[in-house]
Every structure is written in structure tokens, then in C-alpha cells.
Amino acid sequence: MNSPKKSRRSSVILNYLSIILILIIFYLVKLLGISKIYLLFEIIPIVILIITFKSAFLNTNFWKMTHTSSKKLDERELQVVYKATTFSYTIFTVACLVIIYSFNLTGIGSIDVVLAASLLYFAHTLPAAIIAFTQK
């Protein structure tokens, strides 16, 4: 039987893999000039994204914890959120720089709204994902 921590981790990983799959499908259609009808395949990872968001972030209350005013958190929760937020924004900064330089050096083009929305989602969920991986 899966432990709750292992289940949370699996949900987080599947959640981020679904974002990556959405981006892969989008950029394959865009860069290879494939018919836009193939964008309908994004429905599958979008459904997975929604389901895993619920199990990884909402059901665990990690989303609420990382998006609550510090005045409403106890001392331990405040420390956990602070560490997760600090670490997550370090990861986010590096990820953004890698993406920006990759787009620039490969000549893929400009960063469009799908990637920008994915990065925004990543920024908001990463602190909760770190808590899911590090806390009991």
C-alpha cells in the first residue's frame, strides 16, 4: 500500500510531467507546423494536471499553507513555508534562466503565453511541492 508521502510525491511528479507534456505538444505543433487540430491532445495532460493538482496540493492543504498570511501560521508552519519558498524561488530562478537562454541560443523564438502561464503555475506550486517532498 502506498504511504501518503509517496502518494503526494507521485502526484506532484505527475502534475509537473503533465505541464511538460502540454508544452511539448504545443511546441511540436507550433515549430513543426503540424495541424492545430493536434492541440486537442492537450486535453489529456490538462485533465491529469487538474486531478493531480487536487491530490497533491488541495487535499494535502499545502496550497492553502503556502498561500496563507504569515499571521495565520504557527511558528513551525512559518518556518516550513519560509524554507520551502526560499528554496523554490532559487530553483525557479535557475529554471527561468535556463529556459530564456535555451530559447535565445537555439533560436526557437520568443517565450509565448503558454510557457509564461506554465512558469507562473510552476512558481505558485513549487513551494507546496517542496513541502510535499520534505515534510511528513
TIKOL-375272 format. One record per residue (C-alpha): residue number from 0; x, y, z. Coordinates in pm, 1 decimal, always signed. Layout:
{num NUM, xx X, yy Y, zz Z}
...
This chain:
{num 0, xx +0.0, yy +0.0, zz +0.0}
{num 1, xx +125.4, yy +349.0, zz -85.3}
{num 2, xx +214.3, yy +575.4, zz +202.3}
{num 3, xx +59.6, yy +923.1, zz +197.9}
{num 4, xx +403.9, yy +1080.4, zz +146.1}
{num 5, xx +479.2, yy +855.4, zz -153.1}
{num 6, xx +135.4, yy +924.2, zz -296.7}
{num 7, xx +190.1, yy +1301.4, zz -258.6}
{num 8, xx +525.7, yy +1278.5, zz -429.9}
{num 9, xx +380.1, yy +1076.1, zz -716.3}
{num 10, xx +101.6, yy +1331.3, zz -760.0}
{num 11, xx +348.7, yy +1620.5, zz -767.1}
{num 12, xx +571.1, yy +1445.3, zz -1022.0}
{num 13, xx +274.7, yy +1354.1, zz -1240.6}
{num 14, xx +146.5, yy +1709.8, zz -1210.3}
{num 15, xx +472.1, yy +1858.7, zz -1337.4}
{num 16, xx +506.7, yy +1593.1, zz -1608.4}
{num 17, xx +163.3, yy +1690.5, zz -1736.5}
{num 18, xx +277.0, yy +2054.1, zz -1765.1}
{num 19, xx +582.7, yy +1939.6, zz -1959.2}
{num 20, xx +363.8, yy +1727.5, zz -2188.2}
{num 21, xx +135.8, yy +2025.3, zz -2254.2}
{num 22, xx +440.6, yy +2231.7, zz -2352.5}
{num 23, xx +583.3, yy +1953.0, zz -2571.9}
{num 24, xx +257.8, yy +1913.4, zz -2762.0}
{num 25, xx +220.8, yy +2289.5, zz -2800.8}
{num 26, xx +573.2, yy +2343.2, zz -2929.7}
{num 27, xx +565.4, yy +2040.5, zz -3160.6}
{num 28, xx +254.1, yy +2180.1, zz -3325.1}
{num 29, xx +399.3, yy +2531.4, zz -3336.0}
{num 30, xx +753.8, yy +2455.9, zz -3450.7}
{num 31, xx +689.1, yy +2164.3, zz -3684.2}
{num 32, xx +389.2, yy +2325.9, zz -3848.9}
{num 33, xx +163.9, yy +2034.5, zz -3758.1}
{num 34, xx -210.6, yy +2089.7, zz -3793.0}
{num 35, xx -356.7, yy +2276.8, zz -3496.5}
{num 36, xx -615.9, yy +2000.3, zz -3453.1}
{num 37, xx -342.2, yy +1805.9, zz -3271.7}
{num 38, xx -360.8, yy +2060.2, zz -2991.1}
{num 39, xx -668.8, yy +1865.6, zz -2881.1}
{num 40, xx -426.2, yy +1605.6, zz -2744.6}
{num 41, xx -351.1, yy +1860.8, zz -2473.2}
{num 42, xx -684.9, yy +1773.9, zz -2315.8}
{num 43, xx -533.7, yy +1456.1, zz -2168.9}
{num 44, xx -247.4, yy +1621.7, zz -1978.6}
{num 45, xx -479.5, yy +1907.9, zz -1876.1}
{num 46, xx -717.9, yy +1658.9, zz -1712.5}
{num 47, xx -422.6, yy +1488.0, zz -1541.9}
{num 48, xx -297.8, yy +1829.8, zz -1428.0}
{num 49, xx -631.6, yy +1912.9, zz -1267.1}
{num 50, xx -667.0, yy +1575.2, zz -1094.8}
{num 51, xx -311.2, yy +1570.6, zz -963.8}
{num 52, xx -332.2, yy +1935.3, zz -853.5}
{num 53, xx -623.0, yy +1838.2, zz -634.4}
{num 54, xx -447.8, yy +1536.8, zz -482.0}
{num 55, xx -101.8, yy +1694.6, zz -449.2}
{num 56, xx -187.2, yy +2044.8, zz -335.9}
{num 57, xx -551.2, yy +2089.1, zz -232.8}
{num 58, xx -625.5, yy +1766.9, zz -44.0}
{num 59, xx -298.2, yy +1799.0, zz +146.7}
{num 60, xx -362.5, yy +2166.5, zz +234.7}
{num 61, xx -12.1, yy +2254.0, zz +111.9}
{num 62, xx -159.4, yy +2504.8, zz -134.5}
{num 63, xx -350.8, yy +2675.4, zz +145.6}
{num 64, xx -47.0, yy +2667.6, zz +373.1}
{num 65, xx +180.3, yy +2839.2, zz +119.6}
{num 66, xx -83.7, yy +3095.9, zz +23.3}
{num 67, xx -195.3, yy +3193.7, zz +375.2}
{num 68, xx -94.1, yy +3509.3, zz +552.6}
{num 69, xx +202.2, yy +3456.1, zz +782.7}
{num 70, xx -12.2, yy +3592.1, zz +1067.9}
{num 71, xx -235.1, yy +3283.6, zz +1045.5}
{num 72, xx +50.3, yy +3028.5, zz +1059.8}
{num 73, xx +207.3, yy +2891.7, zz +1375.3}
{num 74, xx +583.8, yy +2911.9, zz +1428.6}
{num 75, xx +660.3, yy +2567.7, zz +1282.6}
{num 76, xx +440.5, yy +2622.1, zz +975.0}
{num 77, xx +600.1, yy +2960.5, zz +921.7}
{num 78, xx +947.5, yy +2805.8, zz +925.0}
{num 79, xx +844.3, yy +2528.6, zz +683.4}
{num 80, xx +685.9, yy +2775.0, zz +439.8}
{num 81, xx +982.6, yy +3013.3, zz +460.7}
{num 82, xx +1233.8, yy +2737.7, zz +383.1}
{num 83, xx +1020.2, yy +2596.6, zz +101.2}
{num 84, xx +964.1, yy +2939.7, zz -51.9}
{num 85, xx +1331.6, yy +3032.3, zz -32.9}
{num 86, xx +1441.3, yy +2705.5, zz -191.6}
{num 87, xx +1165.6, yy +2710.1, zz -452.9}
{num 88, xx +1247.8, yy +3056.2, zz -580.3}
{num 89, xx +1611.7, yy +2958.3, zz -614.9}
{num 90, xx +1501.6, yy +2665.3, zz -831.7}
{num 91, xx +1255.2, yy +2885.6, zz -1020.4}
{num 92, xx +1518.1, yy +3148.6, zz -1098.1}
{num 93, xx +1759.7, yy +2892.0, zz -1236.9}
{num 94, xx +1482.8, yy +2724.5, zz -1438.8}
{num 95, xx +1376.9, yy +3057.6, zz -1590.3}
{num 96, xx +1732.2, yy +3149.4, zz -1682.9}
{num 97, xx +1788.0, yy +2809.8, zz -1846.8}
{num 98, xx +1465.3, yy +2846.4, zz -2045.0}
{num 99, xx +1538.7, yy +3203.6, zz -2153.3}
{num 100, xx +1892.7, yy +3120.8, zz -2263.6}
{num 101, xx +1778.4, yy +2799.6, zz -2433.7}
{num 102, xx +1517.4, yy +2986.3, zz -2635.1}
{num 103, xx +1767.2, yy +3256.1, zz -2724.3}
{num 104, xx +2056.5, yy +3027.5, zz -2819.1}
{num 105, xx +1850.0, yy +2776.6, zz -3016.4}
{num 106, xx +1650.6, yy +3041.3, zz -3199.9}
{num 107, xx +1318.6, yy +2880.3, zz -3106.3}
{num 108, xx +1163.6, yy +3223.6, zz -3083.8}
{num 109, xx +1008.6, yy +3427.5, zz -2813.2}
{num 110, xx +853.5, yy +3289.7, zz -2499.9}
{num 111, xx +481.2, yy +3283.9, zz -2558.4}
{num 112, xx +176.0, yy +3280.2, zz -2336.1}
{num 113, xx +163.6, yy +2900.1, zz -2288.1}
{num 114, xx +516.4, yy +2886.5, zz -2149.6}
{num 115, xx +461.1, yy +3202.9, zz -1945.8}
{num 116, xx +144.0, yy +3054.2, zz -1792.2}
{num 117, xx +329.4, yy +2730.7, zz -1718.6}
{num 118, xx +607.5, yy +2922.4, zz -1544.0}
{num 119, xx +352.3, yy +3116.9, zz -1341.6}
{num 120, xx +188.4, yy +2789.5, zz -1237.2}
{num 121, xx +530.7, yy +2644.3, zz -1152.7}
{num 122, xx +616.7, yy +2948.6, zz -938.7}
{num 123, xx +294.2, yy +2921.0, zz -740.0}
{num 124, xx +302.9, yy +2546.1, zz -684.1}
{num 125, xx +674.1, yy +2490.4, zz -625.2}
{num 126, xx +676.6, yy +2589.8, zz -255.3}
{num 127, xx +391.6, yy +2344.7, zz -188.8}
{num 128, xx +570.9, yy +2077.2, zz -395.2}
{num 129, xx +883.4, yy +2118.2, zz -186.6}
{num 130, xx +679.6, yy +2081.0, zz +130.2}
{num 131, xx +517.8, yy +1767.8, zz -16.2}
{num 132, xx +863.1, yy +1617.5, zz -67.4}
{num 133, xx +1024.3, yy +1724.5, zz +257.5}
{num 134, xx +755.8, yy +1709.3, zz +528.3}
{num 135, xx +584.1, yy +1411.8, zz +691.5}
